[in-house]
């Protein structure tokens, strides 16, 4: 299916990618606190909207037969 060279390349690429992401996150860690200070409110709002929409879709047949 895959040659030995392709598997080695995939493993090395994955390792390099993980290291690069870890390094980039470490550099941005200081800025994230300043730029994303209230982002949890947005996440909670989106989750709430999904819950409400799910409730409306599931309860509509029960409430309005």
N, CA, C and O atoms as a GROMACS GRO file, in nm:
protein
  260
    1UNK      N    1   0.083  -0.118   0.000
    1UNK     CA    2   0.000   0.000   0.000
    1UNK      C    3   0.089   0.126   0.000
    1UNK      O    4   0.086   0.203  -0.096
    2UNK      N    5   0.166   0.145   0.104
    2UNK     CA    6   0.261   0.256   0.110
    2UNK      C    7   0.402   0.198   0.109
    2UNK      O    8   0.428   0.092   0.166
    3UNK      N    9   0.490   0.269   0.044
    3UNK     CA   10   0.629   0.222   0.044
    3UNK      C   11   0.695   0.260   0.177
    3UNK      O   12   0.643   0.342   0.253
    4UNK      N   13   0.809   0.200   0.202
    4UNK     CA   14   0.880   0.227   0.326
    4UNK      C   15   0.922   0.374   0.334
    4UNK      O   16   0.919   0.434   0.441
    5UNK      N   17   0.962   0.430   0.222
    5UNK     CA   18   1.001   0.571   0.218
    5UNK      C   19   0.886   0.665   0.248
    5UNK      O   20   0.904   0.767   0.316
    6UNK      N   21   0.766   0.632   0.198
    6UNK     CA   22   0.649   0.716   0.225
    6UNK      C   23   0.612   0.713   0.373
    6UNK      O   24   0.574   0.816   0.430
    7UNK      N   25   0.622   0.598   0.434
    7UNK     CA   26   0.589   0.587   0.577
    7UNK      C   27   0.690   0.665   0.660
    7UNK      O   28   0.651   0.735   0.754
    8UNK      N   29   0.817   0.654   0.626
    8UNK     CA   30   0.920   0.729   0.700
    8UNK      C   31   0.896   0.879   0.683
    8UNK      O   32   0.906   0.955   0.780
    9UNK      N   33   0.866   0.922   0.559
    9UNK     CA   34   0.838   1.064   0.535
    9UNK      C   35   0.718   1.111   0.617
    9UNK      O   36   0.723   1.218   0.677
   10UNK      N   37   0.612   1.032   0.621
   10UNK     CA   38   0.492   1.070   0.696
   10UNK      C   39   0.523   1.083   0.845
   10UNK      O   40   0.478   1.178   0.909
   11UNK      N   41   0.599   0.992   0.899
   11UNK     CA   42   0.634   0.998   1.041
   11UNK      C   43   0.720   1.120   1.070
   11UNK      O   44   0.696   1.191   1.168
   12UNK      N   45   0.821   1.143   0.987
   12UNK     CA   46   0.907   1.260   1.007
   12UNK      C   47   0.830   1.391   0.990
   12UNK      O   48   0.852   1.486   1.066
   13UNK      N   49   0.742   1.396   0.892
   13UNK     CA   50   0.660   1.515   0.872
   13UNK      C   51   0.572   1.541   0.994
   13UNK      O   52   0.561   1.655   1.039
   14UNK      N   53   0.508   1.436   1.046
   14UNK     CA   54   0.421   1.450   1.162
   14UNK      C   55   0.500   1.500   1.283
   14UNK      O   56   0.455   1.590   1.354
   15UNK      N   57   0.616   1.443   1.306
   15UNK     CA   58   0.700   1.486   1.420
   15UNK      C   59   0.742   1.631   1.404
   15UNK      O   60   0.735   1.708   1.499
   16UNK      N   61   0.785   1.669   1.284
   16UNK     CA   62   0.826   1.807   1.259
   16UNK      C   63   0.708   1.903   1.275
   16UNK      O   64   0.724   2.013   1.328
   17UNK      N   65   0.591   1.862   1.230
   17UNK     CA   66   0.471   1.945   1.242
   17UNK      C   67   0.434   1.967   1.388
   17UNK      O   68   0.402   2.079   1.428
   18UNK      N   69   0.438   1.862   1.469
   18UNK     CA   70   0.404   1.874   1.611
   18UNK      C   71   0.504   1.965   1.681
   18UNK      O   72   0.466   2.048   1.763
   19UNK      N   73   0.632   1.951   1.650
   19UNK     CA   74   0.734   2.036   1.711
   19UNK      C   75   0.712   2.182   1.670
   19UNK      O   76   0.723   2.271   1.754
   20UNK      N   77   0.683   2.206   1.543
   20UNK     CA   78   0.659   2.343   1.495
   20UNK      C   79   0.536   2.404   1.561
   20UNK      O   80   0.538   2.522   1.597
   21UNK      N   81   0.430   2.327   1.578
   21UNK     CA   82   0.309   2.379   1.643
   21UNK      C   83   0.335   2.410   1.791
   21UNK      O   84   0.288   2.512   1.842
   22UNK      N   85   0.410   2.324   1.858
   22UNK     CA   86   0.444   2.348   1.998
   22UNK      C   87   0.528   2.475   2.013
   22UNK      O   88   0.505   2.555   2.103
   23UNK      N   89   0.624   2.493   1.924
   23UNK     CA   90   0.709   2.611   1.926
   23UNK      C   91   0.629   2.737   1.897
   23UNK      O   92   0.646   2.839   1.964
   24UNK      N   93   0.540   2.732   1.797
   24UNK     CA   94   0.458   2.848   1.762
   24UNK      C   95   0.363   2.884   1.876
   24UNK      O   96   0.344   3.001   1.906
   25UNK      N   97   0.304   2.783   1.939
   25UNK     CA   98   0.214   2.809   2.052
   25UNK      C   99   0.292   2.873   2.166
   25UNK      O  100   0.241   2.964   2.232
   26UNK      N  101   0.413   2.827   2.192
   26UNK     CA  102   0.495   2.884   2.299
   26UNK      C  103   0.526   3.031   2.274
   26UNK      O  104   0.530   3.111   2.367
   27UNK      N  105   0.548   3.066   2.147
   27UNK     CA  106   0.576   3.206   2.115
   27UNK      C  107   0.451   3.293   2.129
   27UNK      O  108   0.462   3.410   2.166
   28UNK      N  109   0.334   3.238   2.100
   28UNK     CA  110   0.210   3.315   2.104
   28UNK      C  111   0.142   3.313   2.240
   28UNK      O  112   0.042   3.381   2.260
   29UNK      N  113   0.195   3.236   2.333
   29UNK     CA  114   0.129   3.221   2.462
   29UNK      C  115   0.108   3.355   2.532
   29UNK      O  116   0.003   3.377   2.594
   30UNK      N  117   0.205   3.445   2.523
   30UNK     CA  118   0.195   3.575   2.588
   30UNK      C  119   0.085   3.659   2.523
   30UNK      O  120   0.008   3.726   2.593
   31UNK      N  121   0.077   3.656   2.391
   31UNK     CA  122  -0.021   3.737   2.320
   31UNK      C  123  -0.163   3.683   2.333
   31UNK      O  124  -0.258   3.761   2.328
   32UNK      N  125  -0.179   3.554   2.350
   32UNK     CA  126  -0.312   3.495   2.357
   32UNK      C  127  -0.392   3.550   2.474
   32UNK      O  128  -0.512   3.570   2.461
   33UNK      N  129  -0.328   3.574   2.586
   33UNK     CA  130  -0.400   3.625   2.703
   33UNK      C  131  -0.455   3.765   2.676
   33UNK      O  132  -0.563   3.798   2.724
   34UNK      N  133  -0.384   3.846   2.600
   34UNK     CA  134  -0.427   3.982   2.572
   34UNK      C  135  -0.534   3.985   2.462
   34UNK      O  136  -0.633   4.058   2.474
   35UNK      N  137  -0.517   3.906   2.358
   35UNK     CA  138  -0.607   3.913   2.243
   35UNK      C  139  -0.735   3.833   2.261
   35UNK      O  140  -0.838   3.869   2.205
   36UNK      N  141  -0.731   3.725   2.337
   36UNK     CA  142  -0.846   3.637   2.353
   36UNK      C  143  -0.898   3.639   2.496
   36UNK      O  144  -0.930   3.534   2.552
   37UNK      N  145  -0.905   3.758   2.554
   37UNK     CA  146  -0.940   3.770   2.695
   37UNK      C  147  -1.081   3.720   2.726
   37UNK      O  148  -1.100   3.650   2.826
   38UNK      N  149  -1.181   3.754   2.644
   38UNK     CA  150  -1.319   3.715   2.674
   38UNK      C  151  -1.374   3.611   2.579
   38UNK      O  152  -1.495   3.604   2.559
   39UNK      N  153  -1.288   3.531   2.520
   39UNK     CA  154  -1.334   3.438   2.416
   39UNK      C  155  -1.422   3.327   2.474
   39UNK      O  156  -1.502   3.269   2.400
   40UNK      N  157  -1.410   3.297   2.601
   40UNK     CA  158  -1.494   3.192   2.659
   40UNK      C  159  -1.641   3.230   2.652
   40UNK      O  160  -1.726   3.142   2.644
   41UNK      N  161  -1.672   3.359   2.656
   41UNK     CA  162  -1.812   3.404   2.645
   41UNK      C  163  -1.870   3.371   2.508
   41UNK      O  164  -1.986   3.332   2.497
   42UNK      N  165  -1.789   3.387   2.406
   42UNK     CA  166  -1.835   3.355   2.270
   42UNK      C  167  -1.859   3.205   2.257
   42UNK      O  168  -1.959   3.163   2.198
   43UNK      N  169  -1.770   3.125   2.311
   43UNK     CA  170  -1.785   2.980   2.305
   43UNK      C  171  -1.911   2.936   2.379
   43UNK      O  172  -1.987   2.853   2.329
   44UNK      N  173  -1.934   2.992   2.497
   44UNK     CA  174  -2.054   2.958   2.573
   44UNK      C  175  -2.180   2.999   2.498
   44UNK      O  176  -2.279   2.926   2.500
   45UNK      N  177  -2.179   3.116   2.432
   45UNK     CA  178  -2.294   3.162   2.356
   45UNK      C  179  -2.323   3.068   2.239
   45UNK      O  180  -2.439   3.035   2.214
   46UNK      N  181  -2.219   3.025   2.167
   46UNK     CA  182  -2.239   2.934   2.054
   46UNK      C  183  -2.295   2.801   2.102
   46UNK      O  184  -2.385   2.746   2.039
   47UNK      N  185  -2.243   2.750   2.213
   47UNK     CA  186  -2.296   2.624   2.267
   47UNK      C  187  -2.442   2.641   2.309
   47UNK      O  188  -2.524   2.552   2.285
   48UNK      N  189  -2.475   2.754   2.371
   48UNK     CA  190  -2.613   2.781   2.411
   48UNK      C  191  -2.705   2.786   2.290
   48UNK      O  192  -2.816   2.732   2.294
   49UNK      N  193  -2.661   2.850   2.182
   49UNK     CA  194  -2.742   2.857   2.060
   49UNK      C  195  -2.767   2.717   2.004
   49UNK      O  196  -2.878   2.686   1.963
   50UNK      N  197  -2.664   2.633   2.002
   50UNK     CA  198  -2.682   2.496   1.953
   50UNK      C  199  -2.780   2.418   2.041
   50UNK      O  200  -2.861   2.342   1.989
   51UNK      N  201  -2.772   2.436   2.170
   51UNK     CA  202  -2.864   2.366   2.261
   51UNK      C  203  -3.007   2.412   2.238
   51UNK      O  204  -3.098   2.330   2.234
   52UNK      N  205  -3.026   2.543   2.222
   52UNK     CA  206  -3.161   2.596   2.197
   52UNK      C  207  -3.214   2.544   2.064
   52UNK      O  208  -3.330   2.500   2.057
   53UNK      N  209  -3.133   2.547   1.959
   53UNK     CA  210  -3.179   2.496   1.829
   53UNK      C  211  -3.211   2.348   1.835
   53UNK      O  212  -3.310   2.303   1.777
   54UNK      N  213  -3.128   2.272   1.903
   54UNK     CA  214  -3.153   2.129   1.919
   54UNK      C  215  -3.285   2.107   1.994
   54UNK      O  216  -3.365   2.021   1.956
   55UNK      N  217  -3.307   2.186   2.100
   55UNK     CA  218  -3.431   2.174   2.176
   55UNK      C  219  -3.552   2.209   2.092
   55UNK      O  220  -3.654   2.141   2.101
   56UNK      N  221  -3.544   2.312   2.012
   56UNK     CA  222  -3.657   2.351   1.927
   56UNK      C  223  -3.688   2.241   1.827
   56UNK      O  224  -3.804   2.209   1.804
   57UNK      N  225  -3.586   2.185   1.766
   57UNK     CA  226  -3.607   2.081   1.666
   57UNK      C  227  -3.666   1.956   1.730
   57UNK      O  228  -3.755   1.893   1.672
   58UNK      N  229  -3.619   1.920   1.847
   58UNK     CA  230  -3.667   1.797   1.911
   58UNK      C  231  -3.803   1.816   1.979
   58UNK      O  232  -3.883   1.722   1.984
   59UNK      N  233  -3.832   1.936   2.032
   59UNK     CA  234  -3.958   1.958   2.103
   59UNK      C  235  -4.071   2.004   2.014
   59UNK      O  236  -4.187   1.999   2.055
   60UNK      N  237  -4.042   2.049   1.894
   60UNK     CA  238  -4.147   2.099   1.806
   60UNK      C  239  -4.255   1.993   1.778
   60UNK      O  240  -4.373   2.026   1.787
   61UNK      N  241  -4.220   1.868   1.746
   61UNK     CA  242  -4.326   1.767   1.724
   61UNK      C  243  -4.408   1.738   1.850
   61UNK      O  244  -4.525   1.700   1.841
   62UNK      N  245  -4.348   1.755   1.967
   62UNK     CA  246  -4.420   1.727   2.090
   62UNK      C  247  -4.514   1.843   2.125
   62UNK      O  248  -4.628   1.820   2.164
   63UNK      N  249  -4.466   1.965   2.111
   63UNK     CA  250  -4.546   2.082   2.148
   63UNK      C  251  -4.651   2.119   2.042
   63UNK      O  252  -4.760   2.167   2.075
   64UNK      N  253  -4.619   2.096   1.916
   64UNK     CA  254  -4.710   2.132   1.807
   64UNK      C  255  -4.736   2.011   1.718
   64UNK      O  256  -4.677   1.998   1.611
   65UNK      N  257  -4.825   1.921   1.763
   65UNK     CA  258  -4.849   1.798   1.686
   65UNK      C  259  -4.925   1.820   1.556
   65UNK      O  260  -4.951   1.725   1.483
   0.00000   0.00000   0.00000
